[in-house]
Amino acid sequence: MKSFHLSLISAISVMAVTLIVSDHVAAQNSRSLFRKSLTVGTVFRGQSPDAGGVPMPVQPGETAPAVSAPSSTSVSPEFITGDEYNAPMADSMFVTPDMSMPAYPDNMTWNAFSPQYPPDPFVAQPGPGAMPGYGPQPGFGGMQPSPYAPYSPYGGTQQSIPPQGLSTFGANGAKPYRYGWSNAVDVSWLPGGSATGAPAGITGDMDILGVDYRLGYTTPFIPGWILNWTNQFSYRNWNGPDAGLTLPSDLFRLGMDFEMETPQAGPWSISLGITPSLNTDFEASSSEGFQLDGRGILLMQLDQYWTLGLGAMYWDRVDDIVIPWAGFIYRDDYWEWRLMYPEAKVSLFLGNEAFWSKWLYVRGEYHVESYGVNRGFGGVTADDQVQIEDYRVLMGLNMDSGYYSWFFEGGYVFDRNVEFANAAVPSYGLQDGFIGQIGLRY
């Protein structure tokens, strides 16, 4: 009899405990036996339920919670109860974006090292469209074309216009190709390089003023390849030397660069280029000024930060120059080290301000130019080809808004040499000196 009573009492106790636990679990979460995972947003909202609390960005797929003073009837945050947080939208703090307003909403968190990228206004098409997460928006075209390549530099996924307020991780996020036209203008100045080591009779300074303009077009070509086609125009004004040698004052360069590249959709990528050009004073024979350059490089992504490049360049000048195009590239959130030849560059990210991200950099370059000219030496005038080579070290500041960028830089040019195709004209050097450059990209 005692055993029967003990069994009955035990059964009643088990049933009561089961009902209590079941009722508690059902009240805690009617769809799951487990508590939901914590997120930064839910923890902070739980710690700041009062009206003066700090609002957090809305998590993907989550409705922004209303902020109100705590009360005995208020629902506890989900990290305490396990319930899904589905509070209504609060008009005073979270507002559905209006595409007619500025690209940067007021209720955003600003990260100085991760600039925001709004949609590109130059490719958006009018008409109703759906913005991810916000439904139809006027002026947001649902079928607008993407200005970027269908290949990501970090994984091969299709690129599209980022939604409003999207920011990339770090200063050096993925930089996809941008289809269409682009422009670049550079102005350089090399003052007062005196002739050195020249034979008797060649004296004086040689000032050089240069203007370079490039009009480029980027487009898909064949599956897996991107074509960069660049029209090039350059102008040089030479002032000097003063005696013993007569050189033209105005020289011009007209060229076209064709570059084929495979965007990085894996550990390997390739870049191949060819550049025919006419470099002349328009008085010498065109055969003296025609040049055909070529280049190629193989890039291998070693890890998250390092890239190895192995390639070569051919420059058609007075001398047939073949040089390595190789080295290492390092990138993280603040630094970019391009330890390459013939041009190396080290850049430091300084942060963002109202309109631009700022970069401070130092770069070095091996530079060679050559022109077909009608020159005079020793009382004889003839068509010839002249080559000027030098090394350059510059420090500059680059400001980048995403849609356009500009820079200015200054430094030192050294080991300067002037050489002619005709051996009757001796080679000579130019004194080391200052070089300054400014440029615009858009």
Residue pairs with C-beta under 8 A, 6 or more apart in sequence:
25 33
28 35
28 81
28 82
28 83
29 35
29 36
29 82
29 83
32 82
34 82
35 82
36 78
36 79
36 82
36 84
38 79
39 59
40 56
41 56
41 57
41 58
41 59
41 62
42 77
42 78
42 79
42 85
43 79
44 53
44 54
44 56
45 53
45 56
45 65
45 77
45 85
46 76
46 77
46 78
46 79
46 80
47 53
48 54
49 67
49 68
49 69
49 70
49 74
49 77
50 67
50 69
50 70
51 67
51 68
51 69
53 67
55 67
55 93
55 94
55 107
57 108
57 109
58 64
58 94
62 85
63 85
63 86
63 87
63 88
63 89
64 87
64 89
64 90
64 93
64 94
65 85
65 87
65 90
66 87
66 88
66 89
66 90
67 90
67 93
68 74
75 81
75 83
75 87
76 83
77 85
78 84
78 85
89 96
93 107
94 107
95 105
95 107
96 134
97 105
97 131
97 134
97 137
97 164
97 165
99 131
99 137
99 138
99 139
99 140
99 164
100 138
100 139
103 116
103 118
103 119
103 164
104 116
104 118
104 165
105 164
105 165
108 116
108 165
111 167
112 351
112 352
113 170
113 171
113 333
113 334
113 349
113 351
113 352
114 167
114 168
114 169
114 170
114 171
114 173
115 167
115 168
115 352
115 357
115 402
116 165
116 166
116 167
117 162
117 166
117 167
117 168
117 402
118 162
118 164
118 165
119 140
119 161
119 162
119 163
119 164
120 147
120 161
120 403
122 147
122 403
123 144
123 145
123 146
123 147
123 161
123 180
124 139
124 140
124 141
124 144
124 161
125 141
125 143
125 144
125 145
126 139
126 141
127 139
127 141
127 142
128 136
128 137
128 138
128 140
128 142
129 136
129 137
129 140
129 141
129 142
129 143
129 144
130 136
130 137
130 140
130 142
131 137
131 140
131 163
131 164
132 163
133 163
144 161
146 158
146 159
146 160
146 161
146 179
147 161
147 178
147 179
147 180
148 159
148 160
148 176
148 177
148 178
148 179
149 159
149 176
149 177
149 179
149 218
149 220
149 226
149 263
150 158
150 159
150 220
151 158
151 159
151 176
151 177
151 224
151 226
151 263
151 264
151 265
152 158
152 159
152 174
152 176
152 263
152 265
153 174
153 175
153 176
153 263
153 264
154 174
154 264
155 265
156 263
156 265
156 266
159 176
168 174
169 333
170 332
170 333
171 333
171 334
171 349
171 357
172 331
172 332
172 333
172 336
172 349
176 263
177 218
177 226
177 263
178 218
179 218
179 219
179 220
180 217
180 218
180 219
181 215
181 216
181 217
182 215
182 216
182 217
182 218
182 441
182 442
183 213
183 214
183 215
183 216
183 440
183 441
183 442
184 212
184 213
184 214
184 216
184 439
184 440
184 441
185 211
185 212
185 213
185 214
185 439
185 440
186 210
186 211
186 212
186 213
186 437
186 438
186 439
187 210
187 211
187 212
187 437
187 438
187 439
188 208
188 209
188 210
188 211
188 212
188 435
188 436
188 437
189 208
189 209
189 210
189 435
189 436
189 437
190 207
190 208
190 209
190 210
190 413
190 433
190 434
190 435
191 207
191 433
191 434
192 205
192 207
192 431
192 433
193 205
193 206
193 207
193 208
193 413
193 416
193 430
193 431
193 432
193 433
194 204
194 205
194 206
194 430
194 431
195 202
195 203
195 204
195 205
195 206
195 240
195 241
195 428
195 429
195 430
195 431
196 428
196 429
196 430
196 431
197 428
197 429
198 241
198 244
198 426
198 428
198 429
199 244
199 426
199 428
200 244
201 243
201 244
201 245
202 241
202 243
202 244
202 245
202 426
202 428
203 241
203 242
203 243
203 244
204 240
204 241
204 242
204 243
205 239
205 240
205 241
205 242
206 238
206 239
206 240
206 241
206 430
207 237
207 238
207 239
207 240
208 236
208 237
208 238
208 239
209 236
209 237
209 239
210 234
210 235
210 236
210 237
211 234
211 235
212 232
212 233
212 234
212 235
213 232
213 233
213 234
214 230
214 231
214 232
214 233
215 230
215 231
216 228
216 229
216 230
216 231
217 228
217 229
217 230
218 226
218 227
218 228
218 229
219 226
219 227
219 229
220 226
220 227
221 227
221 260
224 262
225 260
225 261
225 262
226 260
226 261
226 262
226 263
227 258
227 259
227 260
228 257
228 258
228 259
228 260
228 261
229 256
229 257
229 258
229 259
230 256
230 257
230 259
231 255
231 256
232 253
232 254
232 255
232 256
232 257
232 275
232 277
233 252
233 253
233 254
233 255
234 252
234 253
234 255
235 250
235 251
235 252
235 253
236 250
236 251
236 252
236 253
236 369
236 371
237 249
237 250
237 251
238 247
238 248
238 249
238 251
239 249
240 247
241 247
244 377
245 375
245 376
245 377
245 425
246 375
246 376
246 377
246 381
247 373
247 375
247 386
248 281
248 283
248 373
248 374
248 375
250 281
251 279
251 280
251 281
251 371
251 373
252 279
252 280
252 281
252 282
253 277
253 278
253 279
253 371
254 277
254 278
255 275
255 276
255 277
255 278
255 279
256 275
256 276
256 277
257 273
257 274
257 275
258 273
258 274
258 275
259 271
259 272
259 273
260 271
260 272
260 273
261 269
261 270
261 271
261 272
262 268
262 269
262 270
262 271
263 269
264 299
264 301
266 301
267 300
267 301
268 298
268 299
268 300
268 301
269 298
269 299
269 301
270 296
270 297
270 298
270 299
271 295
271 296
271 297
271 299
271 311
272 295
272 296
273 294
273 295
273 296
274 292
274 293
274 294
274 295
275 291
275 292
275 293
275 294
276 290
276 291
276 292
277 290
277 291
277 292
277 293
278 286
278 289
278 290
278 291
279 289
279 290
279 291
279 369
279 370
279 371
279 372
280 286
280 288
280 289
280 371
280 372
280 373
281 371
281 372
281 373
281 374
283 373
283 374
284 372
284 373
284 374
284 383
284 384
285 372
285 383
286 372
287 372
288 372
288 373
288 383
288 384
288 385
288 421
289 371
289 372
289 385
290 372
291 315
291 316
291 317
291 370
292 316
293 313
293 314
293 315
293 316
294 313
294 314
295 311
295 312
295 313
295 314
295 325
296 311
296 312
296 325
297 309
297 310
297 311
297 312
297 325
297 326
298 309
298 310
298 311
299 307
299 308
299 309
300 307
300 308
300 309
300 310
301 307
302 308
305 330
305 331
305 332
306 328
306 329
306 330
307 328
307 329
307 330
307 331
308 328
308 329
309 325
309 326
309 327
309 328
309 329
309 340
310 326
311 324
311 325
311 326
312 322
312 323
312 324
312 325
312 326
313 321
313 322
313 323
313 324
313 325
313 342
314 320
314 321
314 322
315 321
315 322
315 323
315 368
316 370
317 368
317 369
317 370
317 387
318 370
318 385
318 386
318 387
318 419
318 420
318 421
319 387
319 419
321 368
323 341
323 342
323 366
324 341
325 340
325 341
325 342
326 340
326 341
327 338
327 339
327 340
327 341
327 344
328 337
328 339
328 340
329 336
329 337
329 338
329 339
329 340
330 336
330 337
330 339
331 337
333 349
334 348
334 349
335 346
335 347
335 348
335 349
336 345
336 346
336 347
336 349
337 346
337 347
338 344
338 345
338 346
338 347
341 366
342 365
342 366
342 367
343 363
343 364
343 365
343 366
344 363
344 364
344 365
345 361
345 362
345 363
345 364
346 361
346 362
346 363
347 359
347 360
347 361
347 398
348 359
348 360
348 361
349 357
349 358
349 359
350 357
350 358
350 359
350 360
351 357
351 358
352 358
355 401
356 399
356 400
356 401
356 405
357 399
357 400
357 401
358 397
358 398
358 399
359 397
359 398
359 399
359 400
360 395
360 396
360 397
360 398
361 395
361 396
361 397
361 398
361 409
362 393
362 394
362 395
362 396
363 393
363 394
363 396
363 409
364 391
364 392
364 393
364 394
365 391
365 392
365 394
366 389
366 391
367 389
367 390
367 391
367 392
368 387
368 388
368 389
369 387
369 388
369 389
370 385
370 386
370 387
370 388
371 385
371 386
372 383
372 384
372 385
373 383
373 384
373 385
373 386
374 381
374 382
374 383
374 384
375 381
375 382
375 384
375 386
375 420
375 425
377 424
377 425
378 424
380 424
382 422
384 420
384 421
384 422
384 425
385 420
385 421
385 422
386 418
386 419
386 420
386 421
387 418
387 419
387 420
387 421
388 416
388 417
388 418
388 430
389 416
389 417
389 419
390 413
390 414
390 415
390 416
390 417
390 430
391 413
391 414
391 415
392 411
392 412
392 413
392 414
392 435
393 411
393 412
393 414
394 409
394 410
394 411
394 412
394 435
394 437
395 409
395 410
395 411
396 407
396 408
396 409
396 410
396 437
397 407
397 408
397 409
398 405
398 406
398 407
399 405
399 406
399 407
403 442
404 440
404 441
404 442
405 440
405 441
405 442
406 438
406 439
406 440
406 441
407 437
407 438
407 439
408 436
408 437
408 438
408 439
409 436
409 437
409 438
410 434
410 435
410 436
410 437
411 434
411 435
411 436
412 432
412 433
412 434
412 435
413 432
413 433
413 434
413 435
414 432
415 432
416 429
416 430
416 431
416 432
417 427
417 428
417 429
417 430
418 427
418 428
418 429
418 430
419 427
420 426
420 427
